[in-house]
Amino acid sequence: MSRSFPMPQAFVSPDRIRSLFTEAMSQMYRAEVPQYGTLIELVADVNAGCLEKDPDLRDRLARAGELERIDVERHGAIRLGTADELFTIRRLFAVMGMQPVGYYDLSVAGVPVHSTSFRPIDEAALNVNPFRVFTSLLRLELIEDEGLRGEAEAILAKRRIYTPRAVTLIERHEQNGGLTKAEAMEFVAEALETFRWHSEATVSADTYKRLHDAHRLIADVVSFKGPHINHLTPRTLDIDAVQARMSERGITPKAVIEGPPRRHCDILLRQTSFKALEEMIAFSGDDGAMQGTHTARFGEIEQRGVALTAKGRTLYDQLLASVRGEVQVGAGGAKAGAYDDELAARFKALPDSWDELRRENLAFFRYSATPAGIAAAAGSTLPGDLEALIASGYLTFTPIVYEDFLPVSAAGIFQSNLGTDQQQNYATRSNRDAFEAALGATVQDELALYAERQAASLDSALEALGLVGLPLKTVA
């Protein structure tokens, strides 16, 4: 007599868990920061208008598989205090199919952290939901006051930012290779608690002031129960339109848009934001709670363009540095117009056409065989040259969207939304080895990921044309 055994429950895909978490995070942040809801509505209006008046843009996004992800696309940011917190956040994000990509040293711009971005890396996963979390680790060694540094270390050592159940579910995912539907729903709810705002500080008003005087960001990391999500950023198709219309919705934008200037062919990442909220908090103390205020959480918007190659990125960095070194924008934004004008003028040195960017090996593209090319391949010999295939209409290309971040832009957003232009003169002391040791993993090289996607798309396109193995020059 045969015996039947129950089949194991199917696991929920990491993509689905990521989407559930993104939606839960968005609902939580909308409840905590009402202006976020206003911002989402404004971005949706601008995006709808862009797609309606620009059919070519709509077609390009559709061909790249990006059209459906625009409305759900978000990135958040958190700041952690200890190596253990960073180690566990890597494991938490792994449940959602997110891996650490890139190393960012923000100390060069006066912010005492170094960071990575947790995100999906597979193209299909990105097009389902490209949720990213820019995750920073406080660099306590940059606090000059030894006494304050030791006090901050002791405070952080006592806190536990993950619920016991969240840790259990992370371990279950690691042991079993996935989570069931019930476990996935519970995981989302438990993981969300790590990112929730707490208005009760864990330090006294005096300690908060000393941390704040060292750097506002240090106070933000050390003084609370956990790393509250400090912004949740939607993607717009026209950041200049959003910037211009924010005041109509009662939102005051920062003076300038961070990143490259407005262009016909968008590159990398442009970001703007509204100033951080001034929120009431209660400080701990022997005499009972003392009321005060804290500024950390704000609204941010981003516009994403094509990923640049190492050659393109070097040119971008040089052009941006040349402007920032000569035109400074004050807190009042009095020189914002001059900065924007100079930025546009300098960036004329970077080609503003997709074909030029591709030909000059400045940006990454996704190649695909056209119906005409596939039809021609069935009845004739195709040219064995990449440019001839493109010129004949047999091969086409679309820009690969930049999925990562820019350290100078991130620092600029951090500084403006801490309510100050404060610039600490930290010596450049990049410490990637220490960051990766705390992380428990090596961060992935974003340029290598883009190069792999480009090469894979070209191989696939050539296979469709019957030209496998053809030695064609591709972007380095």
Long-range contacts (C-beta under 8 A, 24 or more apart in sequence): 9-180, 9-181, 10-180, 10-181, 11-176, 11-177, 11-178, 11-179, 11-180, 12-178, 12-179, 12-180, 12-181, 12-183, 12-184, 13-97, 14-95, 14-96, 14-97, 14-98, 14-125, 15-97, 15-120, 15-125, 15-128, 15-129, 16-184, 17-95, 17-96, 17-97, 17-179, 17-184, 17-187, 17-188, 18-96, 18-97, 18-98, 18-120, 18-128, 18-129, 18-131, 19-72, 19-128, 19-129, 19-131, 20-184, 20-185, 20-188, 21-96, 21-131, 21-188, 21-191, 21-192, 22-72, 22-74, 22-129, 22-131, 24-188, 24-189, 24-192, 25-74, 25-76, 25-192, 25-195, 25-229, 25-232, 26-74, 26-232, 28-192, 28-195, 28-196, 29-229, 29-232, 32-196, 32-197, 32-297, 33-277, 33-297, 33-299, 35-250, 35-251, 35-274, 35-277, 35-299, 36-232, 36-299, 38-249, 38-250, 38-251, 39-234, 39-246, 39-249, 39-251, 39-274, 39-299, 39-301, 40-234, 41-249, 42-242, 42-245, 42-246, 42-249, 42-251, 43-234, 43-235, 43-236, 43-242, 43-301, 44-71, 46-236, 46-237, 46-238, 46-241, 46-242, 46-245, 47-71, 47-236, 47-237, 47-238, 49-238, 49-241, 50-237, 50-238, 50-241, 51-237, 57-237, 60-398, 60-399, 63-368, 63-398, 64-366, 64-398, 64-399, 64-401, 65-123, 65-127, 66-127, 66-401, 68-127, 69-126, 69-127, 69-128, 69-129, 69-130, 70-235, 70-237, 72-129, 73-129, 73-130, 73-131, 73-234, 73-235, 74-131, 74-132, 74-232, 74-233, 74-234, 74-235, 75-117, 75-131, 75-132, 75-133, 75-134, 75-232, 75-233, 75-302, 76-131, 76-132, 76-133, 76-134, 76-195, 76-229, 76-230, 76-231, 76-232, 76-233, 77-133, 77-134, 77-135, 77-136, 77-229, 77-230, 77-231, 78-133, 78-134, 78-135, 78-136, 78-195, 78-227, 78-228, 78-229, 78-230, 79-113, 79-135, 79-136, 79-137, 79-138, 79-217, 79-220, 79-221, 79-227, 79-230, 80-135, 80-136, 80-137, 80-138, 80-161, 80-221, 80-227, 81-137, 81-138, 81-152, 81-156, 81-159, 81-221, 81-222, 81-227, 82-156, 82-157, 83-137, 83-437, 83-438, 85-137, 85-161, 85-227, 86-135, 86-137, 86-435, 86-438, 86-439, 87-438, 87-439, 87-440, 88-162, 88-167, 88-170, 89-118, 89-135, 89-194, 90-118, 90-439, 90-440, 90-441, 91-170, 91-174, 92-162, 92-166, 92-170, 92-191, 92-194, 93-118, 93-133, 94-173, 94-174, 95-169, 95-170, 95-173, 95-179, 95-187, 95-191, 96-131, 97-122, 97-125, 98-131, 98-132, 98-133, 99-444, 100-135, 100-439, 100-441, 100-443, 100-444, 101-403, 101-404, 101-443, 101-444, 101-446, 101-449, 102-404, 102-405, 102-443, 102-444, 102-445, 102-446, 103-432, 103-435, 103-436, 103-443, 104-134, 104-405, 104-407, 104-410, 105-407, 105-428, 105-430, 105-431, 105-432, 106-136, 106-407, 106-410, 106-411, 106-414, 107-139, 107-142, 107-426, 107-427, 107-428, 107-429, 107-430, 108-407, 108-411, 108-426, 108-428, 108-430, 109-407, 109-408, 109-411, 109-412, 109-415, 109-423, 110-411, 110-415, 110-422, 110-423, 110-424, 110-425, 110-426, 111-215, 111-217, 111-411, 111-414, 111-415, 111-424, 112-138, 112-139, 112-142, 112-143, 112-215, 112-217, 112-218, 112-424, 112-426, 113-137, 113-138, 113-139, 113-217, 114-139, 114-430, 114-431, 114-432, 114-435, 115-410, 116-435, 116-439, 116-443, 117-404, 117-405, 119-403, 119-404, 121-444, 121-449, 123-453, 126-403, 130-403, 132-403, 134-405, 134-410, 137-435, 137-438, 138-217, 138-218, 138-221, 138-222, 139-431, 142-424, 142-426, 142-429, 143-214, 143-215, 143-218, 144-214, 145-214, 148-210, 148-211, 148-214, 151-207, 152-211, 152-218, 152-222, 155-202, 155-203, 155-207, 155-222, 155-223, 156-221, 156-222, 159-202, 159-225, 159-226, 161-194, 161-225, 161-226, 161-227, 162-194, 163-190, 163-193, 163-194, 165-190, 166-190, 166-191, 166-193, 166-194, 193-226, 194-226, 194-227, 195-226, 195-227, 195-228, 195-229, 196-226, 196-228, 197-228, 197-229, 197-279, 197-297, 198-224, 198-225, 198-226, 198-228, 199-279, 199-280, 199-281, 199-282, 200-225, 200-281, 200-282, 200-284, 200-289, 201-281, 201-282, 201-283, 201-284, 201-292, 201-294, 202-284, 203-283, 203-284, 204-283, 204-284, 204-285, 204-290, 205-283, 205-285, 205-290, 205-292, 208-283, 208-292, 215-422, 215-424, 216-295, 216-418, 216-419, 216-420, 216-422, 217-414, 217-418, 219-294, 220-294, 220-296, 220-418, 223-294, 228-296, 228-297, 229-297, 230-276, 230-296, 230-297, 230-298, 230-417, 231-273, 231-297, 231-298, 231-299, 231-300, 231-417, 232-300, 233-271, 233-300, 233-301, 233-302, 234-301, 234-302, 235-301, 235-302, 235-303, 235-304, 236-301, 236-302, 236-303, 237-303, 238-303, 239-270, 239-271, 239-272, 239-301, 239-302, 239-303, 242-272, 242-301, 243-272, 243-301, 246-274, 251-299, 254-333, 254-413, 254-416, 254-417, 255-329, 255-330, 255-331, 255-332, 255-333, 255-336, 255-416, 256-329, 256-333, 256-336, 256-339, 256-340, 257-340, 258-406, 258-408, 258-409, 258-412, 258-413, 259-406, 259-409, 260-305, 260-316, 260-320, 260-343, 260-347, 260-350, 261-340, 261-343, 261-344, 261-347, 262-344, 263-305, 263-347, 263-352, 264-352, 264-353, 265-305, 265-306, 265-351, 265-352, 265-353, 265-354, 265-357, 265-399, 266-303, 266-304, 266-305, 266-306, 267-305, 267-306, 267-308, 267-312, 267-316, 267-350, 267-357, 267-363, 267-402, 268-304, 268-305, 268-306, 268-307, 268-308, 268-316, 268-402, 268-406, 269-302, 269-303, 269-304, 269-305, 269-402, 269-404, 269-405, 269-406, 269-409, 270-302, 270-303, 270-305, 271-300, 271-301, 271-302, 271-303, 271-409, 271-413, 272-300, 272-301, 273-298, 273-299, 273-300, 273-301, 273-413, 273-416, 273-417, 274-298, 274-299, 275-416, 275-417, 275-419, 276-417, 276-418, 276-419, 278-419, 295-417, 295-418, 295-419, 296-417, 296-418, 298-417, 300-413, 304-401, 304-402, 304-403, 305-399, 305-401, 305-402, 306-354, 306-357, 306-363, 306-364, 306-365, 306-399, 306-400, 306-401, 306-402, 307-363, 307-364, 307-399, 307-400, 307-401, 307-402, 307-403, 307-404, 307-446, 307-450, 308-362, 308-363, 308-364, 308-402, 309-361, 309-362, 309-363, 309-364, 309-447, 309-450, 309-451, 309-475, 309-476, 310-447, 310-476, 311-360, 311-361, 311-362, 311-476, 312-350, 312-357, 312-361, 312-362, 312-363, 313-447, 315-349, 315-350, 315-362, 316-350, 319-346, 319-347, 319-349, 319-350, 320-408, 322-346, 324-408, 330-421, 331-420, 331-421, 354-397, 354-399, 357-399, 358-397, 358-475, 359-387, 361-475, 361-476, 363-399, 363-400, 363-475, 364-399, 364-400, 364-450, 364-451, 364-453, 364-454, 364-475, 365-397, 365-398, 365-399, 365-400, 365-454, 365-457, 365-475, 366-397, 366-398, 366-399, 366-400, 366-453, 366-454, 366-457, 367-395, 367-396, 367-397, 367-454, 367-457, 367-458, 367-460, 367-461, 368-395, 368-396, 368-397, 368-398, 368-457, 368-460, 368-461, 368-464, 369-394, 369-395, 369-461, 369-462, 369-464, 369-465, 370-394, 370-395, 370-396, 373-464, 373-465, 374-464, 374-465, 377-464, 377-465, 377-466, 377-467, 382-465, 382-466, 382-467, 384-467, 384-470, 385-472, 386-472, 386-473, 386-474, 389-465, 394-465, 395-461, 395-465, 400-450, 400-453, 400-454, 403-446, 404-446, 451-475
